[in-house]
Amino acid sequence: MEDETTPAIEPLKAVDEPLPETPPLIERFLHLDSTDIHISSGEKPYIRVNGDLAPMHGEDAMSAEEVEELTRIILGEEHFQKFIHAHECDYAVSLLSGERMRINASVQRGRISLSIRLLSSKFMALETLGLSRRIVSYICTLRHGMVLVTGATGSGKSTTLASFINEMNMTRSAHIVTIEEPIEYLHKNKTSFVTQREVGSDTKSFSEALRRSFRQDPDIVLIGEMRDEETIRAALTLSETGHLTFGTLHTSEAFQTVIRIIGSFPPTEQERARHVLATTLRVVICQQLVPRIDGKGRVLATETLVVNSIVRALIRENKLHQIPVMMKNGTEQGMSTMNQSLARLVRQRIVSQDIASSFSPDREDFMEELVNRT
C-alpha cells in the first residue's frame, strides 16, 4: 500500500508545448524578413535584417508595462517568476504556427529587455552552407575526436552544427546527445537515436550533463557552449575516450581557439592539456556571416584549421603562433585563413571588396591575398 506521506510525483510537462497565443508584435515580426527582434522599455522595437539593426517600421515605443506583459506571455508564468528572481533567462518556445524562438530576457537600468531570435525549423543541406566540400566530407567520416565551430554571436554556429548533426542522424546508427542552453534545433530520431538536454530545465549545467553523458552510451555529443574549465575538461575527456564531440567557443581565429582552451587550465596542467588537445582536436571552423553584394542576405566566410601531424606537433611544443602559416599553406587539405576566404568571395563577386575588408582581421594581409590571387 502506498505511503500517504509520500509526496506525489509531478508529471513531466510536454516538451516544447506551443504558446496558447502569439502576441500581435511577435506576429508582425514573423512576417518580416528578419532574424532577431530587440525590445526594451521606452524604446521602439528594433529588428535585424541581413545583419543590420533598424527600428521596426510602424511601431511605437513600448512602455515598461507593455514589455513586462509581453515577457510574461512568451515566458509563461513559471519561467517569468524565475526570471524576476534571477534577472536573467534563456528560453526557447514554439508558436502555434510552428515557428520556434530563442528568448533572452534581461534587466537593464531596472527595466526588462528582450532579445528574441527566430529559429529555423529546417536543416540546411551541408553542401549549401558554404563550407569546403573536402572539410564537410572529412568531418562526416570522423568517428572520434573533437570538432569546434567558433565565432561571434549570430555567426551561424548553431546552424552549422545542427546541419552536421542532422546529416549524421540520417546516415549513422548512433546515439547522439546534445546539451544546449536553450535547445535550438529539434532533432527527431532517424537512423540514429537522439537525446536532447536543455541546461536549466533538464540538467543543472553543461559540465554536469557532460559528466552524466558517459553513462548514457553516447557515440556523438554536441556541447552548445564550452564556457569554462570544467566543461572544457569534460569535453576533452569525452573526445579522448573515443567519442565524436562537437562544441562551440566565442573565438574569432583558429589559433586563438587553441590558446583559449589551453589557457582555461591552471599553469601546472597546461602541458597535459596541450598533449590531450593535440591528440583529440580534428577541425576548428571560425565563422562570420558577411553581407552579399546583391543585398540578398549574407554569405558564410570561414577560417578552417585541420589538425594534421604538423599542427599536432605545434600544439604539443607550444608553437601556436605558427598555426596561421600552416593554415595559409594548407589549402590542399581544406585549410583556409579568414582573409583567404574573404578574398575568394570578392573574386567570385559575391561580396564587395570594401565589405570584405571591414570583416578582415588583418586588412593589409587581406589586400595581399586579393592582389596575389587575382
C-alpha positions in Angstrom: 0.0 0.0 0.0 1.3 3.5 -0.9 2.5 5.6 1.9 0.2 8.6 2.2 3.0 10.8 3.5 5.0 10.3 0.2 4.6 13.4 -1.9 3.1 12.9 -5.3 5.5 13.0 -8.2 4.6 15.9 -10.5 4.0 14.8 -14.1 6.6 15.9 -16.7 5.4 18.8 -18.8 5.0 18.4 -22.6 8.2 19.2 -24.4 8.0 22.4 -26.4 4.3 22.9 -25.8 3.4 25.9 -28.0 2.2 29.2 -26.6 -1.6 29.3 -26.4 -1.5 32.6 -28.3 1.1 34.6 -30.3 1.3 38.3 -29.2 0.5 40.8 -32.0 4.0 42.3 -32.0 5.6 38.8 -32.5 3.0 38.0 -35.2 4.1 41.1 -37.1 7.8 40.3 -36.6 7.2 36.8 -38.1 6.1 38.3 -41.4 9.2 40.4 -41.8 12.5 39.2 -43.5 14.2 39.4 -40.1 16.1 37.1 -37.8 16.0 39.0 -34.5 13.9 41.5 -32.6 15.2 43.6 -29.6 12.7 45.0 -27.2 13.3 47.5 -24.4 11.2 49.7 -22.2 10.8 53.3 -23.5 12.1 52.3 -27.0 10.8 51.2 -30.3 11.4 47.6 -31.2 14.5 47.0 -33.4 14.9 44.2 -35.9 17.9 42.7 -37.6 17.8 42.3 -41.4 20.9 41.0 -43.2 23.0 41.6 -40.1 22.0 45.2 -39.6 19.7 46.6 -36.8 17.0 49.1 -37.6 13.8 50.3 -35.9 10.7 48.2 -36.7 8.6 50.2 -39.1 5.2 51.4 -37.8 5.9 50.5 -34.2 5.7 52.9 -31.3 8.0 53.0 -28.2 6.9 50.4 -25.7 6.1 51.2 -22.1 7.6 49.2 -19.2 4.2 47.7 -18.5 3.8 46.5 -22.2 7.3 44.9 -22.1 6.6 43.2 -18.8 3.3 41.8 -20.1 4.9 40.6 -23.4 7.6 38.9 -21.3 5.1 37.2 -19.1 3.2 35.9 -22.1 6.1 34.4 -24.0 8.0 33.0 -21.0 4.9 31.7 -19.2 4.2 32.4 -15.6 6.6 29.8 -14.2 9.7 31.0 -16.2 8.6 34.6 -15.7 8.8 34.2 -11.9 12.2 32.6 -12.2 13.3 35.5 -14.4 12.0 38.1 -11.9 14.1 36.4 -9.2 17.3 35.8 -11.2 17.1 38.8 -13.6 18.3 36.5 -16.4 16.6 33.9 -18.6 17.4 32.0 -21.7 14.5 30.1 -23.1 13.1 28.6 -26.3 9.4 28.4 -27.2 7.2 27.1 -30.0 4.4 29.1 -31.6 1.1 27.6 -32.8 2.2 28.5 -36.4 5.2 26.1 -36.0 8.0 28.6 -35.7 10.3 28.5 -32.7 12.0 31.4 -31.0 15.1 31.7 -28.7 14.5 34.3 -26.0 16.9 36.1 -23.8 15.3 38.2 -21.1 17.5 40.5 -19.0 17.3 43.7 -17.0 18.8 47.0 -17.9 18.6 50.1 -15.7 15.9 48.3 -13.7 13.7 47.5 -16.6 13.1 44.4 -18.7 14.9 43.9 -22.1 14.2 41.1 -24.6 16.3 39.7 -27.4 14.4 37.2 -29.5 15.8 35.2 -32.4 13.6 33.3 -34.9 14.9 29.7 -35.1 14.7 27.9 -38.4 12.6 24.7 -38.4 14.5 23.3 -41.4 18.1 22.0 -41.5 20.4 23.3 -44.2 22.0 20.7 -46.5 25.7 20.6 -45.8 26.6 21.5 -49.4 24.6 24.7 -49.1 26.4 26.1 -46.0 29.4 27.4 -47.9 32.0 25.1 -46.3 34.7 23.4 -48.2 33.5 20.1 -49.7 36.7 18.5 -48.5 36.1 19.6 -44.9 32.4 18.5 -45.0 33.4 15.1 -46.3 36.2 14.8 -43.7 34.0 15.7 -40.7 31.2 13.4 -41.8 33.7 10.4 -41.8 35.0 11.1 -38.3 34.3 8.5 -35.6 36.0 10.2 -32.6 37.9 13.4 -31.7 36.7 17.0 -31.4 35.3 19.4 -33.9 34.9 23.0 -32.9 32.8 25.7 -34.6 33.5 29.2 -33.3 32.6 32.8 -33.9 30.7 35.7 -32.5 27.0 35.6 -31.6 24.9 35.4 -34.7 27.7 34.0 -36.9 25.7 30.8 -37.7 27.4 28.4 -35.4 24.2 26.7 -34.3 23.1 26.3 -37.9 26.3 24.7 -39.0 26.4 22.3 -36.0 22.7 21.4 -36.5 23.4 20.6 -40.1 26.2 18.2 -39.2 24.1 16.5 -36.5 21.2 16.2 -38.9 23.4 14.6 -41.5 24.8 12.1 -39.0 21.3 11.4 -37.7 20.4 10.4 -41.3 23.5 8.4 -42.1 24.7 6.7 -38.9 23.3 4.2 -36.4 24.4 6.1 -33.3 23.3 7.6 -30.0 23.6 11.4 -30.4 23.4 13.5 -27.3 23.0 17.3 -27.4 23.5 19.6 -24.4 22.2 23.1 -25.1 21.0 26.3 -23.5 18.4 26.5 -24.8 17.7 23.7 -27.3 17.5 25.5 -30.7 17.0 22.9 -33.4 14.8 19.9 -32.7 16.1 16.6 -34.0 13.8 13.6 -34.4 15.1 10.0 -34.4 16.0 8.9 -37.9 18.8 6.3 -38.4 20.2 7.5 -35.1 18.7 7.8 -31.6 18.8 11.4 -30.4 18.8 12.7 -26.8 18.5 16.5 -26.3 19.0 18.0 -22.9 18.4 21.6 -22.0 20.6 23.3 -19.4 18.3 24.8 -16.7 15.3 22.5 -17.2 16.8 19.1 -17.9 20.2 19.4 -16.2 21.9 21.9 -13.9 24.9 22.8 -16.1 26.9 21.8 -19.2 29.6 20.2 -17.1 27.2 18.2 -15.0 25.4 17.0 -18.2 28.7 16.0 -19.7 29.8 14.0 -16.7 26.4 12.1 -16.8 26.7 11.6 -20.5 29.5 9.0 -20.0 26.8 6.6 -18.6 24.3 7.3 -21.4 26.2 5.2 -24.0 26.8 8.2 -26.4 28.6 8.0 -29.8 28.3 11.6 -30.7 28.0 14.6 -28.2 27.2 18.2 -29.1 28.0 20.8 -26.4 26.2 24.0 -27.0 28.9 26.1 -25.4 32.3 25.3 -23.8 32.2 28.2 -21.4 34.5 27.2 -18.5 37.4 25.0 -17.5 35.1 22.3 -16.1 33.1 22.0 -19.3 36.3 22.1 -21.5 37.9 19.4 -19.3 34.9 17.1 -19.6 34.7 17.7 -23.4 38.4 16.8 -23.8 37.8 13.6 -21.8 34.9 12.6 -23.9 36.8 13.0 -27.2 39.8 11.3 -25.6 37.8 8.3 -24.7 36.6 7.6 -28.3 33.5 9.8 -28.6 33.0 12.3 -31.5 32.5 15.6 -29.8 31.2 18.9 -31.3 31.4 22.2 -29.4 31.4 25.9 -29.8 33.5 28.8 -28.4 33.3 32.5 -28.9 36.6 33.0 -30.6 37.3 34.6 -33.9 40.5 32.8 -35.0 41.5 29.2 -35.0 44.8 29.6 -33.2 43.0 31.8 -30.6 40.7 28.9 -30.0 43.6 26.6 -29.2 45.1 29.2 -26.9 41.7 29.8 -25.2 41.3 26.0 -24.4 44.8 25.6 -23.1 44.6 28.9 -21.1 41.5 27.7 -19.3 43.6 25.3 -17.3 45.9 26.2 -14.4 49.5 26.6 -15.5 50.5 23.3 -13.8 48.1 21.5 -16.1 48.6 23.3 -19.4 51.3 20.9 -20.7 49.0 18.0 -20.2 46.1 19.9 -21.8 48.3 20.6 -24.9 49.0 16.9 -25.3 45.4 15.9 -24.9 44.2 18.7 -27.3 46.9 17.7 -29.9 45.6 14.1 -29.8 41.9 14.9 -29.9 41.3 18.0 -31.9 40.4 17.4 -35.5 38.9 20.6 -37.0 38.3 24.2 -36.0 35.9 26.3 -38.1 35.7 30.0 -37.3 32.7 31.7 -38.9 31.5 35.1 -40.0 28.3 36.0 -41.9 29.1 38.7 -44.5 26.5 40.8 -46.4 26.2 39.9 -50.1 26.9 42.4 -52.8 23.5 41.9 -54.3 21.7 42.7 -51.0 20.2 39.2 -50.8 21.2 38.1 -47.3 24.6 37.1 -46.1 27.2 34.5 -47.0 29.5 32.4 -44.9 33.2 33.3 -44.6 35.3 30.7 -42.7 38.7 30.2 -41.3 39.4 26.4 -41.2 42.1 24.6 -39.3 42.7 20.9 -39.9 44.8 19.3 -37.3 47.4 17.2 -39.2 50.7 15.8 -37.9 52.5 19.1 -38.2 49.8 21.1 -36.4 49.7 18.4 -33.6 53.4 18.9 -33.1 53.0 22.7 -33.0 50.3 22.3 -30.3 52.4 19.9 -28.2 55.5 22.1 -28.5 53.5 25.3 -27.7 54.4 26.9 -31.0 50.8 28.1 -31.6 51.9 31.3 -33.3 53.0 29.2 -36.3 49.5 27.8 -36.9 48.3 30.6 -39.1 51.2 30.0 -41.5 50.3 26.3 -41.7 46.7 27.3 -42.5 47.7 29.6 -45.2 49.7 26.9 -46.9 47.3 24.0 -46.2 44.7 24.7 -48.9 45.1 21.2 -50.3 43.9 19.8 -47.0 40.9 22.1 -46.9 42.6 24.7 -44.6 41.9 28.4 -45.1 42.6 31.7 -43.3 39.7 34.2 -42.9 41.4 36.5 -45.4 41.7 33.8 -48.0 38.0 33.1 -47.6 37.1 36.7 -47.8 39.3 37.3 -50.9 37.7 34.3 -52.6 34.2 35.8 -52.0 35.4 39.1 -53.5 36.9 37.3 -56.6 33.6 35.4 -57.1 31.8 38.8 -56.9 29.6 37.6 -54.0 31.0 40.2 -51.5 32.3 43.7 -52.3 35.9 44.5 -51.5 35.0 47.2 -49.0 32.7 45.0 -47.1 35.2 42.1 -47.1 37.9 44.4 -45.9 35.7 45.6 -43.0 35.3 41.9 -41.8 39.0 41.1 -42.2 41.2 40.5 -39.1 44.2 41.9 -40.9 43.4 44.3 -43.8 47.0 44.5 -45.1 47.2 40.8 -45.3 43.7 40.7 -47.0 44.8 43.1 -49.7 47.9 40.9 -50.3 45.7 37.9 -50.7 43.4 39.7 -53.1 46.3 41.0 -55.2 48.4 37.8 -55.2 45.4 35.6 -56.3 43.8 38.0 -58.8 
